[in-house]
Amino acid sequence: MIIDAHEDLAWNMLTFGRDYTRSAAETRRAEAETGSTAPQVNGNTLLGYPDYLRGQVGIVFGTLFAAPNRRKSGQWDTPTYANAEEAHRLYRAQVETYHRLTEEHPDKFRLLRTRADLNAHIAEWKQKPAEAAKPIGLVILMEGAEGVRTPDELPAWWESGVRVIGPAWAGTRFCGGTGEPGPLTDEGRALLRGMAAAGFLLDLSHMDAEAAREAVETYEGGVIASHANPAALLPESSSNRFLPDDVIDALAARDGVIGIVPFNRFLDAAWKPGDPRLSLEKVVEHIDYICQRTGSSRHVALGSDFDGGFGVESVPAGIETVADLQKLAPLLEARGYTNDDLAAIFAHNWLRKLREVLQ
């Protein structure tokens, strides 16, 4: 099994009308026939239920995501917000989208809210043949916490199914974020206290390094980076989007897990749209860097961010859909990674963190 810790499913469903019960190929054909703007602004999709099955992608962290108005990408980018009230409404609509998806298609998708849900899901996937139809498990992750108006409402977000929260995307009132540096604020510290009390996993992805350093040291719950690559392998980049070595070390010390993003620009900062697609070996290099840095395969996994602002044109050659993440296995084996290492990287590391957070 593969667990993918970051996919913007609800955002795509509401923004472009993408139907993830279909295959990626079906969605591409439909969008080409209708003249959808999605392929131009978000790339050709990599995701779909048959592709999850083919690649044995059994669990996905489905996000709640919306950008602030100041980071609006164009007229097509409709789910943006001006304030916490607007963010709250957008995020609630995305929660409802996941509930509707799982209620209308229980044979294809199911929410994982408790440890019992997770254990039953894993048991079903083990019992059924690899090619058999079975639901994909969804864990809800809030990317950027502006939808949380006050820490007092965190229990309500938990009750709705959210289990992971990342305080930043761009900068927020809680901390600095991608392209907008800054430390944790007092509101951010209050958010983290409320999150720990409620039991959420903290996602450091997109947090500015200054804020991430304080958060990883002080947060009293579990800590991950759902989709973040090591800064040391991107020396040409001036972005604060990537993880410095000291943050990687601190995450490992907290038994955290880092999801590597197979996006060409996050694998090689010199890559730009229109360039030849990179080799899958680049993904392996980023996985291997975390393993060598931390001393084991315990702290790295996959967080694809597929359909999150890029599509098939912007991922390494050989990846045509999410199913092709399985192609990483022989490349890792060629570097000496064992079956136990592969199991950890593909699924077991995320399972460990899920068993911590799901009650």
C-alpha positions as CSV (number, residue, x, y, z in Angstrom):
1,M,0.0,0.0,0.0
2,I,1.0,3.6,-0.6
3,I,-0.2,6.5,1.6
4,D,-0.2,9.9,0.0
5,A,-0.2,12.7,2.6
6,H,-1.3,15.6,0.5
7,E,-3.9,16.0,-2.3
8,D,-6.1,19.0,-2.9
9,L,-9.2,17.0,-3.8
10,A,-12.0,19.2,-2.5
11,W,-10.4,22.4,-3.9
12,N,-10.3,20.7,-7.4
13,M,-13.8,19.4,-7.1
14,L,-15.3,22.8,-6.2
15,T,-13.0,24.9,-8.5
16,F,-13.0,22.8,-11.6
17,G,-15.7,20.2,-11.1
18,R,-13.3,17.3,-11.2
19,D,-14.8,14.0,-10.5
20,Y,-12.3,11.7,-8.7
21,T,-14.5,8.7,-9.0
22,R,-13.4,8.6,-12.6
23,S,-9.9,7.8,-13.9
24,A,-7.4,10.5,-14.7
25,A,-7.6,9.6,-18.4
26,E,-11.4,10.1,-18.3
27,T,-11.1,13.4,-16.6
28,R,-8.4,14.5,-19.2
29,R,-10.7,13.6,-22.1
30,A,-13.7,15.3,-20.6
31,E,-11.8,18.5,-19.9
32,A,-10.4,18.5,-23.4
33,E,-13.8,18.1,-24.9
34,T,-15.5,20.8,-22.8
35,G,-12.6,23.3,-23.1
36,S,-12.1,23.4,-19.3
37,T,-9.6,25.9,-18.0
38,A,-8.3,23.3,-15.5
39,P,-5.5,21.8,-17.7
40,Q,-4.2,25.3,-18.5
41,V,-4.1,26.7,-15.0
42,N,-3.7,23.5,-13.0
43,G,-2.2,21.0,-15.4
44,N,-3.7,17.7,-16.6
45,T,-4.9,15.6,-13.7
46,L,-2.9,12.8,-12.1
47,L,-5.7,11.5,-9.9
48,G,-8.7,9.2,-10.1
49,Y,-10.2,6.2,-8.3
50,P,-9.1,3.5,-10.8
51,D,-5.6,5.0,-10.7
52,Y,-5.5,4.8,-6.9
53,L,-6.5,1.1,-7.1
54,R,-3.9,0.4,-9.8
55,G,-1.2,2.0,-7.7
56,Q,-2.4,0.5,-4.4
57,V,-2.8,4.0,-3.0
58,G,-5.0,3.1,-0.1
59,I,-5.1,6.3,2.0
60,V,-4.9,9.9,1.0
61,F,-4.7,13.0,3.1
62,G,-7.4,15.2,1.5
63,T,-6.9,18.9,2.1
64,L,-8.9,21.9,2.9
65,F,-7.3,24.7,1.0
66,A,-8.1,28.3,-0.1
67,A,-5.7,31.1,-0.9
68,P,-6.0,34.7,0.5
69,N,-7.2,37.3,-2.0
70,R,-3.7,38.8,-2.3
71,R,-2.5,35.5,-3.7
72,K,-5.3,35.0,-6.2
73,S,-4.0,33.3,-9.3
74,G,-6.5,34.7,-11.8
75,Q,-10.2,35.2,-12.5
76,W,-10.6,31.4,-12.5
77,D,-9.4,31.2,-8.9
78,T,-12.7,31.7,-7.2
79,P,-12.3,30.1,-3.7
80,T,-10.2,32.9,-2.1
81,Y,-10.8,34.8,1.0
82,A,-10.4,38.3,2.5
83,N,-10.8,37.5,6.2
84,A,-11.3,34.6,8.6
85,E,-15.0,34.5,8.2
86,E,-14.7,34.0,4.4
87,A,-12.0,31.4,5.0
88,H,-14.2,29.6,7.5
89,R,-17.0,29.4,4.9
90,L,-14.7,28.1,2.2
91,Y,-13.2,25.4,4.4
92,R,-16.5,24.3,5.8
93,A,-17.7,23.9,2.2
94,Q,-14.7,21.6,1.5
95,V,-15.4,19.5,4.6
96,E,-18.9,19.1,3.3
97,T,-17.5,18.1,-0.1
98,Y,-15.6,15.2,1.5
99,H,-18.6,14.1,3.5
100,R,-20.8,14.2,0.3
101,L,-18.1,12.3,-1.7
102,T,-17.9,9.5,0.9
103,E,-21.7,9.3,1.5
104,E,-22.5,9.2,-2.3
105,H,-19.7,6.8,-3.2
106,P,-19.0,4.6,-0.1
107,D,-17.7,1.9,-2.4
108,K,-14.9,4.2,-3.6
109,F,-14.1,6.6,-0.7
110,R,-14.4,6.5,3.1
111,L,-13.5,9.0,5.8
112,L,-11.0,7.7,8.5
113,R,-11.9,9.5,11.7
114,T,-11.0,6.9,14.4
115,R,-8.3,4.3,15.0
116,A,-11.1,1.7,14.6
117,D,-11.8,3.1,11.2
118,L,-8.2,2.9,10.2
119,N,-7.7,-0.6,11.5
120,A,-10.8,-1.9,9.6
121,H,-9.7,-0.1,6.5
122,I,-6.2,-1.6,6.6
123,A,-7.7,-5.1,7.3
124,E,-10.0,-4.8,4.2
125,W,-7.0,-3.8,2.0
126,K,-5.0,-6.7,3.3
127,Q,-7.8,-9.2,2.8
128,K,-8.9,-8.3,-0.7
129,P,-6.8,-9.0,-3.8
130,A,-4.7,-6.1,-5.0
131,E,-6.9,-5.6,-8.1
132,A,-10.2,-5.8,-6.2
133,A,-12.4,-2.7,-5.8
134,K,-12.3,-1.2,-2.3
135,P,-12.6,2.3,-0.9
136,I,-9.8,4.8,-0.6
137,G,-9.4,6.1,2.9
138,L,-9.5,9.9,3.3
139,V,-7.9,11.8,6.2
140,I,-8.8,15.5,6.3
141,L,-5.9,17.9,6.5
142,M,-6.4,21.7,6.9
143,E,-3.7,23.6,4.9
144,G,-3.5,27.1,6.2
145,A,-5.5,27.6,9.4
146,E,-7.3,30.9,8.6
147,G,-10.6,29.1,8.6
148,V,-10.2,28.6,12.4
149,R,-11.7,31.8,13.7
150,T,-10.7,31.2,17.3
151,P,-9.1,28.2,19.1
152,D,-12.4,27.6,20.8
153,E,-13.8,26.1,17.6
154,L,-11.1,23.5,17.2
155,P,-13.2,20.8,18.8
156,A,-15.9,21.5,16.2
157,W,-13.3,21.0,13.4
158,W,-12.2,17.8,15.0
159,E,-15.8,16.6,15.2
160,S,-16.2,17.4,11.4
161,G,-13.3,15.0,10.6
162,V,-10.2,17.2,10.5
163,R,-7.2,15.5,12.0
164,V,-4.2,17.5,10.7
165,I,-3.7,21.2,10.7
166,G,-0.9,23.3,9.0
167,P,-1.0,26.9,10.3
168,A,0.4,28.3,7.1
169,W,0.2,28.3,3.3
170,A,1.1,31.9,2.6
171,G,1.6,34.0,5.7
172,T,-1.3,33.9,8.1
173,R,-2.2,35.7,11.3
174,F,-0.6,32.7,13.0
175,C,2.8,32.7,11.5
176,G,5.0,33.4,8.4
177,G,4.5,31.2,5.4
178,T,5.6,30.6,1.9
179,G,6.9,33.8,0.3
180,E,5.9,35.8,3.4
181,P,8.4,35.1,6.2
182,G,7.8,35.6,9.9
183,P,7.7,34.0,13.3
184,L,4.9,32.5,15.3
185,T,2.6,35.1,16.6
186,D,0.8,35.1,19.9
187,E,-2.4,34.0,18.0
188,G,-0.3,31.2,16.5
189,R,0.9,30.0,19.9
190,A,-2.7,30.0,21.1
191,L,-3.7,28.0,18.1
192,L,-1.0,25.4,18.8
193,R,-2.1,25.1,22.4
194,G,-5.7,24.5,21.3
195,M,-4.6,22.1,18.6
196,A,-2.6,20.0,21.1
197,A,-5.4,20.0,23.6
198,A,-7.8,18.7,20.9
199,G,-5.3,16.1,19.6
200,F,-4.4,17.4,16.1
201,L,-1.3,16.5,14.2
202,L,0.7,19.7,13.4
203,D,1.8,20.0,9.8
204,L,4.9,22.3,9.4
205,S,4.6,22.4,5.6
206,H,4.7,26.0,4.3
207,M,5.6,27.4,7.7
208,D,8.5,29.9,7.6
209,A,11.6,28.3,9.1
210,E,11.6,30.7,12.1
211,A,8.0,29.7,13.0
212,A,8.7,26.0,12.3
213,R,11.7,26.0,14.6
214,E,9.6,27.2,17.5
215,A,6.6,25.1,16.7
216,V,8.5,21.8,16.4
217,E,10.2,22.4,19.8
218,T,7.1,23.5,21.7
219,Y,4.1,21.7,20.2
220,E,2.8,19.1,22.6
221,G,1.3,16.8,20.0
222,G,2.6,14.9,17.0
223,V,4.5,16.8,14.3
224,I,4.8,16.1,10.5
225,A,5.6,17.9,7.3
226,S,3.0,16.5,4.9
227,H,4.7,17.8,1.7
228,A,8.1,19.4,2.0
229,N,11.4,18.8,0.3
230,P,14.9,19.4,1.8
231,A,16.3,22.9,1.1
232,A,19.9,21.5,0.9
233,L,19.1,19.9,-2.5
234,L,17.7,23.1,-3.8
235,P,20.6,25.5,-3.3
236,E,19.6,27.8,-6.2
237,S,16.2,28.5,-4.6
238,S,15.7,31.5,-2.4
239,S,12.2,30.3,-1.4
240,N,11.4,29.6,2.3
241,R,9.1,26.8,1.1
242,F,11.7,24.0,1.7
243,L,13.0,22.4,5.0
244,P,16.4,23.5,6.3
245,D,18.5,20.8,7.8
246,D,18.0,21.9,11.4
247,V,14.2,21.7,11.0
248,I,14.6,18.2,9.4
249,D,16.7,17.2,12.4
250,A,14.2,18.6,14.9
251,L,11.3,16.8,13.1
252,A,13.3,13.5,13.3
253,A,14.0,14.1,17.0
254,R,10.2,14.4,17.5
255,D,9.7,11.2,15.5
256,G,8.1,13.2,12.7
257,V,7.7,12.3,9.1
258,I,8.4,14.3,6.0
259,G,6.4,13.8,2.7
260,I,8.5,14.2,-0.4
261,V,6.8,16.1,-3.3
262,P,7.5,14.7,-6.8
263,F,7.1,18.2,-8.4
264,N,9.9,19.1,-10.8
265,R,10.4,22.6,-9.4
266,F,10.6,21.1,-5.9
267,L,13.2,18.6,-7.1
268,D,15.4,21.0,-9.1
269,A,15.0,24.7,-8.6
270,A,16.3,25.4,-12.1
271,W,13.5,23.5,-13.7
272,K,10.8,25.6,-15.4
273,P,7.6,24.8,-17.4
274,G,8.4,23.7,-20.9
275,D,11.7,22.1,-19.9
276,P,12.1,18.3,-20.3
277,R,10.6,16.4,-17.4
278,L,13.1,15.3,-14.8
279,S,14.1,11.7,-14.0
280,L,12.4,9.7,-11.2
281,E,15.9,9.4,-9.7
282,K,15.4,13.0,-8.5
283,V,12.6,11.9,-6.2
284,V,14.8,9.1,-4.9
285,E,17.6,11.6,-4.2
286,H,15.3,13.6,-2.0
287,I,14.0,10.5,-0.2
288,D,17.6,9.3,0.3
289,Y,18.7,12.7,1.6
290,I,16.2,12.5,4.5
291,C,17.2,8.9,5.2
292,Q,20.9,9.7,5.3
293,R,20.4,12.9,7.3
294,T,18.2,11.2,9.9
295,G,20.0,7.8,9.9
296,S,17.1,5.6,8.9
297,S,14.0,5.3,6.7
298,R,11.7,6.1,9.6
299,H,11.2,9.8,8.9
300,V,10.4,10.1,5.2
301,A,7.3,9.2,3.1
302,L,5.3,10.6,0.2
303,G,3.2,13.8,0.0
304,S,2.6,14.2,-3.7
305,D,0.6,17.5,-3.8
306,F,-0.8,16.1,-7.1
307,D,-3.3,18.4,-8.7
308,G,-2.2,21.1,-6.3
309,G,-1.2,23.7,-8.9
310,F,0.5,21.4,-11.3
311,G,-0.3,18.3,-13.4
312,V,1.3,15.5,-15.4
313,E,3.5,18.0,-17.4
314,S,5.3,19.1,-14.2
315,V,6.2,15.8,-12.6
316,P,9.1,13.4,-13.4
317,A,9.0,11.3,-16.6
318,G,7.4,8.0,-15.9
319,I,4.7,9.4,-13.7
320,E,1.5,9.6,-15.7
321,T,-0.9,9.1,-12.8
322,V,-0.6,8.6,-9.0
323,A,-0.4,4.8,-9.8
324,D,3.1,5.3,-11.0
325,L,4.5,6.2,-7.6
326,Q,5.1,2.4,-7.4
327,K,7.9,2.9,-9.9
328,L,10.0,4.4,-7.1
329,A,10.3,0.9,-5.5
330,P,12.9,-0.6,-7.8
331,L,14.9,2.6,-7.9
332,L,15.1,2.6,-4.1
333,E,16.0,-1.1,-4.1
334,A,18.8,-0.4,-6.5
335,R,20.3,1.9,-3.8
336,G,20.1,-0.8,-1.2
337,Y,16.8,-0.1,0.4
338,T,15.2,-3.2,1.9
339,N,11.6,-4.3,1.8
340,D,11.1,-3.0,5.3
341,D,12.5,0.4,4.2
342,L,10.1,0.5,1.3
343,A,7.2,-0.4,3.5
344,A,8.1,2.4,5.9
345,I,8.5,5.0,3.1
346,F,5.4,4.0,1.2
347,A,3.0,3.5,4.1
348,H,4.2,2.5,7.6
349,N,5.6,5.9,8.6
350,W,2.3,7.6,7.9
351,L,0.4,4.8,9.6
352,R,2.5,5.3,12.7
353,K,1.5,9.0,12.8
354,L,-2.1,8.2,12.0
355,R,-2.3,5.7,14.9
356,E,-1.1,8.4,17.2
357,V,-3.7,11.0,16.1
358,L,-6.8,8.8,15.5
359,Q,-8.5,8.0,18.7
